[in-house]
Amino acid sequence: MTSQPKPHRIQLFPVLGGLVFLVVGVLYLLQAAGVLHPTSRVVLPLEAAGLVLAALFSAGYSRRSRTRRDRSQASSDR
């Protein structure tokens, strides 16, 4: 029998962290264009909060997928 290939797991933190930095970059581009006037007092705490949320979502996603994997291995061992 041939074994099925393992599904590729997405690493969520780099994806969400990259999106946070992309948003911050766009905010600074809009500031340079004169469209928005965000201050670093607002942007930097929002960036830090976004990274913390990304880490929490990533940890929850990792834990949930690990639990599913453990359950499927336990059922196949029976």
Secondary structure, 3 states (H helix, E strand, C coil): CCCCCCCCCCCHHHHHHHHHHHHHHHHHHHHHHCCCCCCHHHHHHHHHHHHHHHHHHHHHHHHHHHHHHHHHHHHHHC
